[in-house]
Amino acid sequence: MVRKVGDGVDTLFSHGRWLGGIPFCVRLFDSAENKSSSVATMFSLGWEEGGEAWKWLRRLRTWEEDLLVECRTLFHDVYLQTNLSDKWQ
């Protein structure tokens, strides 16, 4: 099963299987400041480079920064649909 994101309110950003069917930021999860943000919250904070969504408990290692760049690339084509709820498929 994969999580189909509509408005992003009911899907956890770091845990939810919503992008490509796998939890994509698992490797960054330990360093994240807020581990319980929804997709909608992260989107509203700005997940592009320099966005407020990215808060870390410590400085990222080089490989983590590279992974973050890959994650941001995946988000580039993600658009939330405010008229649709999230659901499992």
C-alpha positions, 0 to 999 in steps of 0.5 A: 500500500502507498499513501496518496497525498491530497492536502497532506494534513493526515500524512506524516512527512518523515514516516509516511510512505507517500513519495515513491512508496517508501519512507524517503527521508528515513536516513535523515530522520535521526537528525530532524528537529521535528519528527512529527510534522505532516506533509502539509506543515513541511510544505507550508514551511518551505521544503526548498533550499533555505526553507524553514522546514529543514531544522536539524538537531546537529550539523548534517554530515556531507552524505546527509547534505547530499541526501537532502539535495536528492529529497528536495529534487523529489519534492520539486514536482509535489503539489498539494491538493487542498480539496482532497484528503490523503488516503491509502491505495 
